[in-house]
Amino acid sequence: TKSRASNLEYLQELFSKGKEGRWSEEVFKVLDATPEENIEQRDLFDRPPSVTKSWSKGHVTMIGDAVHPMMPNLGQGGCQAIEDAYVLSEILGTVEKREDIPGALRSFYFKRLPRTSVIQGLSRIASDLIVSAFDTPFQPAWVDNRYGPLGGPLGINNIFTRIFQPFMGLIFYAQFGYVYTFHPKKCTDEEIKNLVDTVMARHKKEAEATWKRVGMMSQAEIDAMEGREGAGLGFR
């Protein structure tokens, strides 16, 4: 249900009287031009892992958000559903008798539960940190003198974020290292290269057609870019 009478008024107040102060006027021009009915409220929900109740009953099972909804901060909701489907197809592919299906579905549940539970937890931690703990990092005065001789901002979350910054690379490496450990198909270096080349060639063709259609670039400019690298406009 809608949390407030007017989301437009809520956003106008948030961007004018929030703790960061008033935002640039461009923000308010966008809000003034946006009808109330076009502002969507998108609530986020997750659930604790289903460790006491199976995802399956008889010949029926559930996968994806139906059984392990998670915060979107790691982008893993759809990914875990795809992994579920892959593992489920592998397990069911070994079944030869109909009466073996319930046991196969229980096996699927026990095989997937640990990984999906960990990723649910990582997603919740990432969400809680972003919403509740992280903020604009503290900067000393010689880096940013807007806050006076002591530097700033001087809030607890600002100082925590600053202290935490040097470790973020390692944390992200470990976190996403686990997230991307599921490799059902082991690709050779040649397969990876061919896949990348195919995707890049398709993107190049589609981007050039789009630029030409909207008048961003002439055909001569597109031809001159062939083989150029840089700023997201070059394709190899």
C-alpha positions as CSV (number, residue, x, y, z in Angstrom):
1,T,0.0,0.0,0.0
2,K,1.1,3.6,-0.5
3,S,3.1,4.9,2.4
4,R,2.1,8.5,2.2
5,A,-0.5,10.8,0.5
6,S,1.9,12.3,-1.9
7,N,5.2,10.8,-2.9
8,L,6.0,14.0,-4.9
9,E,5.8,16.2,-1.9
10,Y,7.8,13.7,0.1
11,L,10.6,13.8,-2.5
12,Q,10.5,17.6,-2.8
13,E,10.9,17.8,1.0
14,L,13.6,15.1,1.1
15,F,15.8,16.9,-1.5
16,S,15.3,20.3,0.0
17,K,15.4,19.7,3.8
18,G,17.4,16.4,4.1
19,K,20.6,16.1,6.0
20,E,22.6,16.9,2.9
21,G,20.9,20.3,2.5
22,R,19.1,21.5,-0.6
23,W,20.1,19.7,-3.8
24,S,20.7,21.4,-7.2
25,E,17.8,23.1,-8.9
26,E,17.9,20.6,-11.7
27,V,16.5,18.0,-9.3
28,F,13.5,20.2,-8.6
29,K,12.9,20.9,-12.3
30,V,12.6,17.2,-12.8
31,L,10.3,16.8,-9.9
32,D,8.1,19.7,-11.0
33,A,7.8,18.1,-14.4
34,T,6.9,14.7,-13.0
35,P,3.2,13.9,-12.5
36,E,2.4,12.4,-9.1
37,E,1.0,9.2,-10.7
38,N,4.3,8.5,-12.4
39,I,6.3,8.3,-9.1
40,E,6.4,4.6,-8.1
41,Q,6.9,3.3,-4.6
42,R,8.8,0.0,-4.8
43,D,8.9,-1.8,-1.5
44,L,11.6,-4.4,-0.9
45,F,11.1,-7.6,1.1
46,D,13.1,-10.6,2.0
47,R,12.6,-13.6,4.3
48,P,14.9,-15.7,6.5
49,P,16.1,-18.9,4.8
50,S,13.5,-21.7,4.8
51,V,15.5,-24.1,6.9
52,T,12.6,-25.8,8.7
53,K,10.2,-26.1,5.7
54,S,11.0,-27.8,2.4
55,W,10.5,-26.0,-0.9
56,S,8.8,-29.1,-2.2
57,K,5.6,-31.1,-1.6
58,G,5.0,-34.3,-3.5
59,H,5.7,-33.7,-7.2
60,V,5.7,-29.9,-6.9
61,T,8.5,-27.6,-6.0
62,M,9.2,-23.8,-6.0
63,I,12.3,-21.9,-7.0
64,G,13.6,-18.3,-7.0
65,D,11.9,-15.5,-5.1
66,A,9.1,-17.8,-4.1
67,V,11.4,-19.6,-1.6
68,H,14.4,-17.3,-1.1
69,P,13.5,-13.6,-1.8
70,M,16.5,-11.3,-1.2
71,M,17.4,-7.7,-1.1
72,P,18.5,-6.5,-4.6
73,N,21.9,-5.0,-3.6
74,L,24.0,-7.8,-5.1
75,G,21.7,-8.3,-8.1
76,Q,21.2,-12.0,-7.3
77,G,17.5,-12.5,-7.1
78,G,17.1,-13.6,-10.8
79,C,20.6,-15.1,-10.8
80,Q,19.7,-17.5,-8.0
81,A,16.5,-18.5,-9.8
82,I,18.5,-19.4,-12.9
83,E,20.9,-21.4,-10.8
84,D,17.9,-23.2,-9.2
85,A,16.5,-24.1,-12.6
86,Y,19.8,-25.4,-13.8
87,V,20.4,-27.6,-10.7
88,L,16.7,-28.8,-10.8
89,S,17.0,-29.8,-14.4
90,E,20.2,-31.7,-13.7
91,I,18.6,-33.6,-10.8
92,L,15.4,-34.4,-12.6
93,G,17.4,-35.5,-15.6
94,T,18.6,-38.5,-13.6
95,V,15.0,-39.6,-12.5
96,E,13.8,-42.7,-14.3
97,K,10.6,-43.4,-12.3
98,R,7.7,-41.1,-11.4
99,E,7.7,-42.3,-7.8
100,D,11.3,-41.0,-7.5
101,I,10.4,-37.4,-8.1
102,P,9.5,-36.4,-4.5
103,G,12.9,-37.7,-3.3
104,A,14.7,-35.9,-6.2
105,L,12.9,-32.6,-5.3
106,R,14.0,-33.0,-1.6
107,S,17.5,-33.5,-2.9
108,F,17.3,-30.3,-4.9
109,Y,16.1,-28.4,-1.8
110,F,19.1,-29.7,0.4
111,K,21.6,-29.0,-2.4
112,R,20.5,-25.4,-3.0
113,L,19.6,-24.3,0.5
114,P,23.1,-23.5,1.8
115,R,24.2,-21.4,-1.2
116,T,20.9,-19.4,-1.4
117,S,20.9,-18.8,2.3
118,V,24.4,-17.4,2.2
119,I,23.5,-15.1,-0.6
120,Q,20.3,-14.0,1.1
121,G,22.5,-13.1,4.1
122,L,25.1,-11.2,2.1
123,S,22.3,-9.3,0.3
124,R,20.7,-8.3,3.6
125,I,24.1,-7.2,5.0
126,A,24.8,-5.1,1.9
127,S,21.3,-3.5,2.1
128,D,21.6,-2.7,5.8
129,L,25.1,-1.2,5.4
130,I,24.0,1.0,2.6
131,V,20.8,2.2,4.3
132,S,21.9,2.4,7.9
133,A,25.7,2.6,8.2
134,F,27.4,4.1,5.1
135,D,27.3,7.9,4.5
136,T,29.5,10.5,2.8
137,P,33.0,9.6,4.0
138,F,34.8,12.0,6.4
139,Q,37.5,14.0,4.7
140,P,40.3,15.9,6.5
141,A,40.4,19.7,5.9
142,W,43.4,19.6,3.6
143,V,41.4,17.3,1.2
144,D,38.0,19.1,1.5
145,N,37.9,22.5,3.4
146,R,34.1,23.0,3.1
147,Y,33.6,21.7,6.6
148,G,36.1,23.9,8.5
149,P,39.5,23.3,10.0
150,L,38.6,19.8,11.5
151,G,37.3,18.4,8.2
152,G,34.0,16.7,7.9
153,P,31.3,15.6,7.9
154,L,31.8,14.6,11.5
155,G,29.0,12.2,12.0
156,I,29.6,8.7,13.4
157,N,28.5,7.1,10.1
158,N,30.8,9.5,8.1
159,I,33.8,8.5,10.2
160,F,32.9,4.8,10.0
161,T,32.6,5.0,6.2
162,R,36.0,6.7,6.0
163,I,37.6,4.0,8.2
164,F,35.9,1.2,6.3
165,Q,36.9,2.5,2.8
166,P,40.4,0.9,2.6
167,F,38.9,-2.5,3.2
168,M,36.1,-2.3,0.7
169,G,38.1,-3.7,-2.2
170,L,39.0,-6.9,-0.2
171,I,35.4,-7.3,1.0
172,F,33.9,-6.9,-2.5
173,Y,36.5,-9.4,-3.8
174,A,35.5,-12.0,-1.3
175,Q,31.8,-11.3,-1.5
176,F,31.5,-11.4,-5.3
177,G,34.1,-14.2,-5.5
178,Y,31.6,-16.4,-3.7
179,V,28.6,-15.1,-5.6
180,Y,30.2,-16.0,-8.9
181,T,31.6,-19.4,-7.9
182,F,28.7,-21.2,-9.6
183,H,30.1,-22.3,-13.0
184,P,28.0,-25.1,-14.5
185,K,29.9,-24.9,-17.7
186,K,33.7,-24.6,-17.8
187,C,34.6,-22.5,-20.8
188,T,37.9,-22.6,-22.6
189,D,39.9,-19.4,-23.2
190,E,39.0,-19.7,-26.9
191,E,35.2,-20.0,-26.1
192,I,35.4,-17.0,-23.9
193,K,37.2,-15.0,-26.5
194,N,34.7,-16.0,-29.2
195,L,31.8,-15.1,-26.9
196,V,33.3,-11.6,-26.1
197,D,34.0,-10.9,-29.8
198,T,30.5,-11.9,-30.8
199,V,28.9,-9.7,-28.2
200,M,31.2,-6.7,-29.0
201,A,30.5,-7.0,-32.7
202,R,26.7,-7.1,-32.1
203,H,26.9,-4.1,-29.7
204,K,29.0,-2.1,-32.2
205,K,26.5,-2.7,-34.9
206,E,23.5,-1.8,-32.7
207,A,25.2,1.3,-31.2
208,E,26.2,2.7,-34.6
209,A,22.7,2.2,-35.9
210,T,21.2,4.0,-32.9
211,W,23.7,6.9,-33.1
212,K,22.9,7.3,-36.8
213,R,19.1,7.1,-36.2
214,V,19.0,9.8,-33.5
215,G,21.5,12.1,-35.3
216,M,24.2,11.8,-32.7
217,M,26.8,10.9,-35.3
218,S,27.1,10.9,-39.0
219,Q,28.2,7.9,-41.0
220,A,31.5,9.6,-41.6
221,E,32.1,10.0,-37.8
222,I,31.1,6.4,-37.3
223,D,33.6,5.2,-40.0
224,A,36.3,7.3,-38.4
225,M,35.8,5.5,-35.0
226,E,36.7,2.1,-36.4
227,G,39.1,0.4,-34.0
228,R,39.2,3.4,-31.6
229,E,39.4,2.8,-27.9
230,G,38.1,4.9,-25.1
231,A,35.2,6.4,-23.1
232,G,32.7,3.7,-24.0
233,L,32.5,4.8,-27.6
234,G,35.2,2.7,-29.1
235,F,34.8,-0.9,-30.1
236,R,37.4,-3.4,-31.0
